[in-house]
């Protein structure tokens, strides 16, 4: 009987494509399996795959060979990535999701409001997790972190309980508060987990 329950739990696990963001490190490229959702902001660039010395970020991955960096900007634009799930997040079910998060001491780049002097995008941001039914669609805000301030990788655990059936997911960098004056900041994400059903 115990084996049966274990099999049921495994069958309900929703697997992400490339949860550890493995790809060739480079600027302006969402990792394999993920889609850049920031195209809603014309003229803004996609996220970056680290580490490649980009923007003076030197963190080593917590898992595998690469990780993703997402920024928010002082012109009220921000980065987010999404993917279609291999199964549906079921309404009323509870799922556990984990990821390693941290912030780099330096994330140096120019801004659209200041092209003459580079800026350090090092103000803490939070990670928001959305669910939808199309890639990059935000139907439900499923969970969010506190602003990420740790400069070493730390495991964050999120509890997702959708109110409707959802078949896509978004990971988004966002300002500490929606009413905040826009600022330049970032978060690094690695070693995400699958979406694992849990009993409450």
C-alpha positions in Angstrom: 0.0 0.0 0.0 2.8 2.4 0.8 4.4 1.7 -2.6 1.1 2.5 -4.3 0.9 5.9 -2.5 4.5 6.7 -3.6 3.7 5.8 -7.2 0.7 8.1 -7.1 2.7 11.0 -5.8 5.4 10.5 -8.5 2.8 10.3 -11.2 1.4 13.7 -10.1 4.8 15.5 -10.0 5.0 18.1 -12.7 8.4 18.2 -14.4 10.0 21.4 -15.6 12.2 21.6 -18.7 15.7 22.6 -17.8 15.0 23.6 -14.2 18.7 24.3 -13.6 19.0 26.7 -16.5 21.8 24.8 -18.3 22.9 26.6 -21.4 25.9 28.4 -22.9 26.5 31.5 -20.8 25.7 34.6 -22.8 23.9 37.9 -22.6 20.3 38.4 -23.7 19.2 34.8 -24.0 16.6 32.9 -21.9 18.0 29.4 -21.1 17.0 26.4 -23.2 13.4 25.4 -22.4 12.4 28.8 -21.1 10.9 31.7 -23.1 11.7 35.4 -22.6 8.4 37.0 -21.5 9.8 40.6 -21.4 8.9 41.2 -25.0 5.9 43.2 -23.6 8.6 45.9 -23.0 9.7 47.1 -26.5 13.4 47.7 -26.9 14.4 45.9 -23.6 16.8 42.9 -23.7 16.1 39.3 -22.6 17.7 37.9 -19.4 21.3 36.7 -19.2 22.8 33.3 -18.7 25.7 33.3 -16.2 28.6 32.8 -15.4 30.5 34.4 -18.3 31.9 37.5 -16.6 28.9 39.5 -17.8 28.2 42.7 -15.9 30.9 41.8 -13.4 28.9 38.9 -12.0 31.3 36.2 -10.8 29.0 33.8 -8.8 29.6 30.1 -9.5 26.5 28.0 -10.2 24.9 26.2 -7.3 24.2 23.3 -9.6 25.5 22.4 -13.1 27.3 24.9 -15.2 25.0 27.9 -15.5 22.2 29.9 -14.0 19.8 32.7 -15.0 19.9 36.4 -14.0 16.8 38.5 -14.0 16.7 42.3 -13.5 14.3 45.1 -12.8 15.0 48.5 -14.2 14.4 52.2 -13.2 12.2 52.7 -16.2 9.5 50.4 -14.8 10.4 47.4 -16.9 11.5 44.0 -15.6 12.5 40.5 -16.7 10.5 37.3 -16.5 10.6 33.9 -18.1 8.1 31.1 -18.7 7.4 27.7 -20.0 4.5 25.3 -20.8 4.2 22.5 -18.2 4.1 18.8 -19.1 0.9 18.5 -17.0 -1.7 20.7 -15.3 -1.4 22.3 -11.9 -4.7 21.2 -10.4 -7.1 23.7 -8.7 -7.1 23.2 -5.0 -4.0 21.0 -4.9 -0.9 22.1 -3.1 2.6 21.9 -4.6 6.1 22.5 -3.3 8.5 24.4 -5.5 12.1 25.2 -4.6 15.0 27.2 -6.1 18.4 28.5 -5.2 18.4 32.3 -5.1 21.0 34.9 -4.4 22.2 38.4 -5.4 25.6 39.4 -6.8 27.4 42.2 -5.1 28.0 43.7 -8.6 25.7 43.7 -11.6 27.1 46.6 -13.7 25.2 48.0 -16.7 24.0 51.2 -18.3 20.3 52.2 -18.0 18.0 53.8 -20.5 17.7 56.8 -18.1 21.6 57.2 -17.9 23.7 56.1 -20.9 26.8 58.0 -19.7 27.6 56.3 -16.4 27.2 52.5 -15.6 24.9 51.6 -12.7 25.1 48.8 -10.2 21.8 46.8 -10.4 22.3 45.5 -6.8 19.1 46.6 -5.1 17.3 43.5 -3.8 14.2 42.3 -5.7 11.7 39.5 -5.0 10.8 36.5 -7.1 7.2 36.1 -8.1 5.8 32.9 -9.5 2.7 33.1 -11.8 0.5 30.4 -13.4 -1.4 30.6 -16.6 -2.6 28.5 -19.5 -0.3 30.0 -22.2 3.4 30.7 -22.1 3.9 34.1 -20.5 0.3 34.4 -19.4 -0.3 35.7 -15.9 -3.6 34.4 -14.5 -2.7 33.7 -10.9 0.1 34.9 -8.6 1.0 31.6 -6.9 3.8 32.7 -4.6 6.5 35.3 -4.0 9.7 35.5 -2.0 10.8 38.3 0.3 13.4 40.6 -1.3 16.5 38.4 -1.9 19.5 39.9 -0.1 21.8 36.9 0.5 25.0 37.0 -1.5 25.5 33.2 -1.2 23.1 30.7 -2.7 20.2 29.9 -0.4 17.4 27.4 -1.0 14.0 29.0 -1.0 10.8 26.9 -0.7 7.5 28.1 -2.1 4.0 26.6 -1.6 1.7 26.9 -4.6 -2.0 26.3 -4.4 -3.8 27.3 -7.6 -7.4 28.3 -7.6 -7.9 27.1 -11.2 -6.2 24.5 -13.4 -3.0 26.0 -14.9 -0.7 24.7 -17.5 2.2 27.2 -17.6 4.5 28.9 -15.2 6.4 32.1 -15.0 9.4 33.1 -12.8 9.6 36.9 -12.5 11.9 39.4 -10.9 9.9 42.3 -9.3 10.3 45.3 -7.1 10.1 45.0 -3.4 6.6 46.7 -3.6 4.3 47.4 -6.5 4.0 51.0 -5.3 7.8 51.3 -5.1 9.5 54.0 -7.3 11.2 51.8 -10.0 14.9 51.0 -9.4 17.7 48.9 -10.8 18.1 45.5 -9.2 18.5 41.8 -9.9 18.2 38.2 -8.7 20.1 35.1 -9.7 18.2 31.8 -9.9 19.6 28.2 -10.1 18.7 24.6 -9.3 14.9 24.9 -9.5 12.9 21.9 -8.5 9.9 20.2 -10.2 6.4 21.0 -8.9 5.8 18.3 -6.2 2.3 17.7 -4.8 2.2 17.7 -1.1 -0.5 16.8 1.4 -1.6 19.6 3.8 
